[in-house]
């Protein structure tokens, strides 16, 4: 993943005429924090390994999630931090890119152990983060509860009596009225400084960008929303809210899937009924729901691989990376692909589909609703404000529309793919800063 992010940045930097030195500076992170810290697990004190990688802060504080996974590595965290710099710049946010991770399988931990790991990691990164320095958030296997433990621990560290370095600048900053420590983490529970609208933000933002794209393509896409068919892979936070909001906007969702398989309902399925059915059965497989009825007459079961290859207008991979690859790319039929997951298309698959006239909304734009609402949470904390969900949604859509228009315009003017235009714009913004 790191190699592919770096190849893209190098290619874009060369297209923009940047010097070899400037490109190298963009590839190298500002700082790599490798942390060893302890937590009591199954009665034993274990030494755990974690990272916080700060890629680039030319546009503002580093921003990016914290991942708990046994496969976390320095390379992966660096790649994700690099892509966060691009994503924040694409979205026009006053943020740079960062990412964190802990090498652990949280599914093997009790709630108490998970809390101890979270607090211990927060203590370890506390010296290098802050509301105007680096603002972490949830990522794979971390959530609002974990953010709540982390911010609590961070505030404790920052407000406890100094024991050794009384001149430390971050402690002096505490006296500044505008230094709101809660703003150091986003994705917090709503009652603890989190924002309304964050849960749905990534899916909602993806639908808003899809609608903006279709409005620009009116001459090419003659169908009305009710005739436009969509298949969504993944029925978690991103896939479910994308499908739900797209259905509310009048699109026809014909297929959804989760890790156990999927359903294809050619006449269009009901997302709410499918969710109810999934809760009962534990999977969407077998949930042939149309209107309020889940009946096998409505549809058919499909494997995840088949869902990707359905003859739909729009394909929305919203689960895993690299699901469209050299093995299946020639069978992908959708004319538009919305990359809601991070990196669902390999570089080769992307190039093949783009060459064949497919329109791809790249992940750095398609799923940027999440980080945009994280920014709005941070903004509310910094200004001691609390906004209604309506205001959060309106501000997010307005920011995303600004980002989309700039990228679309550039892709037309320079006859580029949306992805190439997005990377160029991001790198131009970072280097200009
Ligand atoms: P999630 O854990 O809530 O949901 C993941 C979904 O994918 C689940 O429905 C799961 O069953 C399904 N899945 C797992 N393995 C699968 C497989 N082999 N085939 C089909 N489906 C499978 O995760 P999420 O938050 O929805 O994130 C999904 C993707 O979106 C990830 O790539 C994530 O990095 C990206 N993303 C998420 C956010 C956010 O705000 N949550 C923001 C930006 C990007």
Boltz pocket constraint, residues with backbone or C-beta under 6 A from the ligand:
constraints:
  - pocket:
      binder: B
      contacts: [[A, 198], [A, 199], [A, 202], [A, 233], [A, 234], [A, 235], [A, 236], [A, 237], [A, 238], [A, 239], [A, 257], [A, 258], [A, 259], [A, 260], [A, 304], [A, 318], [A, 319], [A, 320], [A, 321], [A, 340], [A, 341], [A, 342], [A, 367], [A, 368], [A, 370], [A, 371]]
      max_distance: 6.0
